[in-house]
Structure formats: C-alpha cells, structure tokens
C-alpha cells in the first residue's frame, strides 16, 4: 500500500507518522498492492482530527474522528475502519467490488448487523442541464439542499457539488 501523509494546521512529527503507518498498515492485507492510503492530521481550535481514506480499484473506505488527543483520534479511526471493512466483507461475498479487496484475507468470526434492505422511500426525477460549477452551487443553495447533481458544462460529465461540514463546497467528478 502506498501512503500519503498530510498535516493541516499541524506539523506531522516522526512519531505521528510512524504510528499512523503502523495503525493503518494493519489493513494492507485486505487490499490489493496498488491501494493508496491518504492520511491527514488536522488541528482545529482544540480538536485533533485524524482522517484516513483508502483507495483501491475504485473503492473508497474513509473514516474521520476528532478528540482532544491525536492518538485517541487515530484509535477511533482504526475502529471505524475495522467496522466498515467487516461490513464490506459481508457484502463482498454478494459481488460488491470484489476486484478491490483480497477476499481470502477476511477471516471474521462474528455476526455483523447488516442492513438487509435499502428502502427507497422516494424517487425524484429532474432534467439535467449543462451549467458551471458556480451555477450548480447557486442552485443547490436556492433549493436549500446539501448536494446538487448537474452536467458540468466544461467537461460534459455528470458532477455533484456538496456542502462540507466546514461550510465550504466540494465537487465530485467521475473518473473513468
């Protein structure tokens, strides 16, 4: 697994770097060798935020936690990733993105509470029109939604803009 480690508003010490790789490295056995783990350390006011995203063949497993101690945040992220991988493992046997994981490395002897049904309670249909990212954000805000699907007029692909927890905006673009 390839590791990318970043620090936002914090200098990443060698100890933090090593501990993060040791903690997240235990998930290497579940992914193909070309997987990438992006690890981010952040400090906002008196909160220490640890975030990890593991990218493997189109699959993304991500967790973020904050606390008053960076190492505690790391431990919480590891627990969250373990739960996600366990849940993913149960679905893996049912066909979901098998090429991203190494199924023979999953030996988990506990029952997982798995959502058996995905209840769709409402379906909306709407015309997609080409627009700029700025126009899509404006539309999203006018509708008071937290995301908006649109056709990007520059790339002519379906994109999604969304409002982040920090009040800023994100853009999701497809990658083929």
Backbone torsions as a table, in degrees:
resi	resn	phi	psi	omega
1	UNK	NA	140.2	177.8
2	UNK	-94.2	139.5	-178.0
3	UNK	-115.6	135.2	171.8
4	UNK	-122.7	119.8	-176.8
5	UNK	-117.0	128.9	-178.5
6	UNK	-127.8	155.1	173.6
7	UNK	-127.9	129.4	176.8
8	UNK	-115.9	118.4	-177.7
9	UNK	65.2	19.8	179.7
10	UNK	-154.4	142.6	172.2
11	UNK	-86.4	127.3	-179.5
12	UNK	-83.1	114.0	179.8
13	UNK	-76.7	164.8	177.9
14	UNK	-61.3	-38.7	179.2
15	UNK	-63.7	-43.4	178.7
16	UNK	-64.0	-43.2	179.5
17	UNK	-58.6	-51.6	-178.0
18	UNK	-63.7	-43.7	-178.5
19	UNK	-64.9	-40.8	179.7
20	UNK	-62.5	-45.3	180.0
21	UNK	-65.8	-39.0	178.2
22	UNK	-63.7	-44.5	-178.1
23	UNK	-67.9	-49.6	-177.0
24	UNK	-76.8	-27.0	179.2
25	UNK	-59.5	-24.5	-179.8
26	UNK	-68.4	-12.1	177.9
27	UNK	-90.7	-5.5	-177.9
28	UNK	-55.1	-37.1	-175.0
29	UNK	-65.7	-19.1	-179.3
30	UNK	-85.7	-14.0	-173.3
31	UNK	-118.5	159.2	175.3
32	UNK	-67.7	157.5	-175.5
33	UNK	-59.6	-24.4	-177.9
34	UNK	-85.3	8.1	179.7
35	UNK	-66.1	153.7	179.6
36	UNK	-128.6	132.9	175.7
37	UNK	-110.1	122.8	176.7
38	UNK	-105.4	116.1	-175.3
39	UNK	-112.7	128.1	-177.9
40	UNK	-126.5	128.5	173.1
41	UNK	-102.7	130.7	178.3
42	UNK	-134.7	151.6	172.2
43	UNK	-128.8	124.4	176.1
44	UNK	-130.0	114.9	-175.2
45	UNK	54.9	-117.5	-179.7
46	UNK	-107.7	20.7	179.5
47	UNK	-105.2	135.2	176.5
48	UNK	-105.1	118.7	-174.5
49	UNK	-112.0	130.7	177.2
50	UNK	-121.1	127.9	-176.8
51	UNK	-131.2	138.2	177.3
52	UNK	-136.2	134.7	173.6
53	UNK	-128.5	128.0	178.9
54	UNK	-111.7	120.9	-179.0
55	UNK	-107.1	126.3	178.4
56	UNK	-147.2	108.6	172.9
57	UNK	50.9	47.0	177.9
58	UNK	90.2	-8.5	178.4
59	UNK	-100.2	138.1	177.6
60	UNK	-124.8	126.5	172.8
61	UNK	-118.1	123.0	-171.5
62	UNK	-134.9	143.8	175.6
63	UNK	-146.8	146.5	178.3
64	UNK	-143.5	135.4	177.9
65	UNK	-142.4	153.0	176.7
66	UNK	-134.6	149.7	177.7
67	UNK	-159.7	-171.9	178.4
68	UNK	-90.5	9.0	179.3
69	UNK	-143.8	126.3	-176.7
70	UNK	-61.8	-39.2	-178.5
71	UNK	-69.4	-33.8	175.1
72	UNK	-66.3	-39.3	177.3
73	UNK	-62.3	-39.9	177.3
74	UNK	-59.4	-47.0	-179.2
75	UNK	-61.2	-40.6	179.9
76	UNK	-66.1	-37.4	178.2
77	UNK	-66.6	-41.1	179.0
78	UNK	-60.5	-44.0	178.4
79	UNK	-62.0	-42.1	-179.6
80	UNK	-65.0	-43.4	178.3
81	UNK	-63.0	-40.4	177.6
82	UNK	-59.0	-45.6	178.6
83	UNK	-61.3	-44.5	-179.2
84	UNK	-63.2	-43.2	-179.1
85	UNK	-66.5	-39.9	176.8
86	UNK	-60.3	-45.8	-179.9
87	UNK	-65.2	-42.1	179.0
88	UNK	-62.6	-37.6	-179.1
89	UNK	-61.5	-40.3	-179.3
90	UNK	-67.3	-33.6	178.5
91	UNK	-78.8	-24.5	-178.0
92	UNK	-58.5	-41.0	178.7
93	UNK	-63.2	-16.7	-179.2
94	UNK	-98.4	7.8	170.9
95	UNK	110.9	-7.4	-169.4
96	UNK	-72.0	108.9	172.5
97	UNK	48.4	50.4	-177.1
98	UNK	-62.3	-26.0	-177.5
99	UNK	-70.5	-11.9	-177.0
100	UNK	-88.4	-22.8	-172.3
101	UNK	-118.4	171.4	175.8
102	UNK	-111.4	90.7	-170.5
103	UNK	-59.9	-31.6	-178.4
104	UNK	-67.7	-14.1	178.1
105	UNK	-88.6	0.6	178.5
106	UNK	-93.1	105.6	173.1
107	UNK	-127.7	92.2	-177.8
108	UNK	-123.4	121.6	-173.4
109	UNK	-102.8	29.9	179.8
110	UNK	-125.0	154.8	178.4
111	UNK	-77.6	139.2	179.8
112	UNK	-110.7	130.3	172.8
113	UNK	-73.1	108.0	-177.1
114	UNK	-113.4	136.3	174.7
115	UNK	-67.3	115.3	-177.3
116	UNK	-78.9	-33.6	-178.6
117	UNK	-121.8	146.4	171.5
118	UNK	-110.4	94.5	-176.4
119	UNK	-76.9	113.4	173.5
120	UNK	-91.4	115.0	-174.8
121	UNK	-96.7	-12.7	-179.5
122	UNK	-157.3	141.6	175.9
123	UNK	-122.1	130.9	177.3
124	UNK	-116.1	143.3	174.6
125	UNK	-125.0	138.5	178.8
126	UNK	-153.4	149.4	179.8
127	UNK	-73.5	137.6	175.7
128	UNK	-94.8	127.1	176.7
129	UNK	-122.3	146.3	178.3
130	UNK	-63.5	135.8	177.4
131	UNK	-157.0	165.9	177.4
132	UNK	-79.3	165.2	178.0
133	UNK	-61.2	-41.1	-179.6
134	UNK	-62.7	-40.9	178.9
135	UNK	-66.0	-37.2	178.7
136	UNK	-65.3	-40.4	177.9
137	UNK	-64.3	-41.2	178.0
138	UNK	-61.7	-46.0	177.8
139	UNK	-59.2	-45.0	179.5
140	UNK	-58.0	-46.6	-179.5
141	UNK	-65.9	-37.0	178.3
142	UNK	-64.7	-33.8	179.3
143	UNK	-85.1	-7.5	-175.8
144	UNK	58.4	38.1	176.2
145	UNK	-100.4	165.6	177.9
146	UNK	-96.4	-7.6	175.6
147	UNK	-150.4	164.4	179.5
148	UNK	-151.7	130.2	179.3
149	UNK	-97.7	133.9	-178.0
150	UNK	-155.1	165.7	172.9
151	UNK	-95.1	120.5	-179.8
152	UNK	-70.8	120.7	-177.1
153	UNK	-67.0	-22.6	179.8
154	UNK	-80.1	-44.1	-174.9
155	UNK	-101.0	-13.2	-177.9
156	UNK	58.3	33.3	175.4
157	UNK	-121.6	160.8	177.4
158	UNK	-75.5	127.8	179.7
159	UNK	-126.8	165.0	175.3
160	UNK	-130.6	130.3	169.7
161	UNK	-105.4	148.0	-179.4
162	UNK	-146.8	156.9	177.7
163	UNK	-92.6	127.6	-179.7
164	UNK	-85.3	165.1	178.5
165	UNK	-59.9	-30.6	-178.5
166	UNK	-82.9	5.1	177.6
167	UNK	89.5	-8.9	178.0
168	UNK	-86.3	-174.5	-175.6
169	UNK	-119.9	152.3	176.1
170	UNK	-124.1	157.8	178.9
171	UNK	-129.6	129.4	176.2
172	UNK	-108.1	121.8	179.7
173	UNK	-118.0	140.1	178.3
174	UNK	-71.8	150.1	177.2
175	UNK	-127.9	121.7	-175.8
176	UNK	-104.1	NA	NA
